[in-house]
């Protein structure tokens, strides 16, 4: 039995639609929900933020990461370096503020 060209085109577009829909659903319900956000502010601003050793920018900063455990290091010249553990859950938004201490002000 020979199928018509219209039928083949219809099957092609239906398959394409299913693939696009599947990709969208994966992105929306699995990929996006496997991330959380770490938001860091400091006083004074302008401290460098590193997440697991990788520089992410200066405060205030928001960093999007996969769920899991991270070590955040906050450093600014003339101030004591801060090391803070974070356990980020999927979809979480962790906002933390730090008052940096000047070096030698113990």
C-alpha positions as a printed NumPy array, in Angstrom:
array([[ 0.   ,  0.   ,  0.   ],
       [ 1.444,  3.322, -1.1  ],
       [ 0.811,  6.418,  1.095],
       [ 0.109,  9.786, -0.444],
       [ 2.526, 12.746, -0.201],
       [-0.081, 14.705,  1.81 ],
       [-0.201, 11.945,  4.401],
       [ 3.607, 11.927,  4.707],
       [ 3.636, 15.714,  5.173],
       [ 0.907, 15.466,  7.814],
       [ 2.845, 12.782,  9.715],
       [ 6.022, 14.892,  9.463],
       [ 4.339, 17.994, 10.94 ],
       [ 2.597, 16.   , 13.684],
       [ 5.936, 14.46 , 14.664],
       [ 7.595, 17.871, 14.613],
       [ 4.833, 19.329, 16.829],
       [ 5.19 , 16.473, 19.318],
       [ 8.963, 16.984, 19.485],
       [ 8.599, 20.733, 20.067],
       [ 5.912, 20.185, 22.711],
       [ 8.053, 17.544, 24.446],
       [11.047, 19.888, 24.462],
       [ 8.96 , 22.712, 25.914],
       [ 7.524, 20.486, 28.65 ],
       [10.984, 19.178, 29.557],
       [12.387, 22.72 , 29.697],
       [ 9.484, 24.07 , 31.749],
       [ 8.952, 21.265, 34.254],
       [12.356, 19.6  , 34.601],
       [15.184, 21.879, 33.461],
       [13.947, 25.171, 34.945],
       [12.895, 23.597, 38.217],
       [16.359, 22.119, 38.8  ],
       [17.8  , 25.597, 39.484],
       [17.766, 27.972, 42.414],
       [19.071, 31.502, 42.915],
       [21.59 , 32.86 , 45.407],
       [21.3  , 36.62 , 45.929],
       [24.125, 38.3  , 47.854],
       [24.294, 41.842, 49.186],
       [27.044, 43.36 , 51.296],
       [27.72 , 46.483, 53.228],
       [29.8  , 48.041, 51.758],
       [28.855, 47.043, 48.231],
       [31.35 , 46.034, 45.576],
       [32.67 , 42.84 , 47.18 ],
       [33.682, 40.053, 44.809],
       [31.505, 36.92 , 45.069],
       [32.856, 33.48 , 44.217],
       [30.694, 30.357, 44.138],
       [32.771, 27.19 , 44.491],
       [35.82 , 29.199, 43.424],
       [34.281, 30.747, 40.284],
       [33.897, 34.523, 40.239],
       [30.275, 35.617, 39.763],
       [30.573, 39.394, 39.974],
       [30.427, 42.147, 42.564],
       [27.703, 42.734, 45.135],
       [24.845, 43.117, 44.861],
       [24.69 , 39.989, 42.683],
       [22.277, 37.17 , 41.851],
       [23.665, 33.799, 40.81 ],
       [21.559, 31.044, 39.285],
       [22.831, 27.576, 40.169],
       [21.665, 23.989, 39.968],
       [20.217, 22.616, 43.184],
       [22.904, 21.392, 45.558],
       [25.487, 22.492, 48.092],
       [27.847, 25.384, 47.403],
       [30.481, 27.403, 49.215],
       [30.255, 31.142, 48.647],
       [33.306, 33.317, 49.264],
       [32.903, 37.082, 49.577],
       [36.024, 39.207, 49.477],
       [36.852, 42.884, 49.333],
       [40.221, 44.512, 49.752],
       [40.678, 45.752, 53.304],
       [37.895, 43.503, 54.686],
       [37.768, 40.042, 56.24 ],
       [36.894, 37.345, 53.681],
       [33.592, 35.558, 54.35 ],
       [33.05 , 31.84 , 53.611],
       [29.403, 30.789, 53.697],
       [27.836, 27.404, 52.849],
       [24.602, 27.372, 50.842],
       [22.247, 24.46 , 50.245],
       [20.075, 25.496, 47.311],
       [16.825, 23.694, 46.613],
       [15.138, 23.637, 43.204],
       [13.123, 26.805, 42.662],
       [14.546, 28.443, 45.806],
       [15.575, 32.079, 46.094],
       [18.147, 32.558, 48.875],
       [18.788, 36.203, 49.789],
       [21.619, 36.849, 52.217],
       [23.141, 40.098, 53.379],
       [26.561, 40.476, 54.964],
       [28.109, 43.349, 56.902],
       [31.787, 43.049, 56.072],
       [34.277, 43.668, 58.878],
       [37.402, 45.718, 58.274],
       [40.62 , 43.789, 58.68 ],
       [42.139, 44.427, 62.106],
       [38.807, 45.523, 63.693],
       [38.507, 42.538, 66.029]])
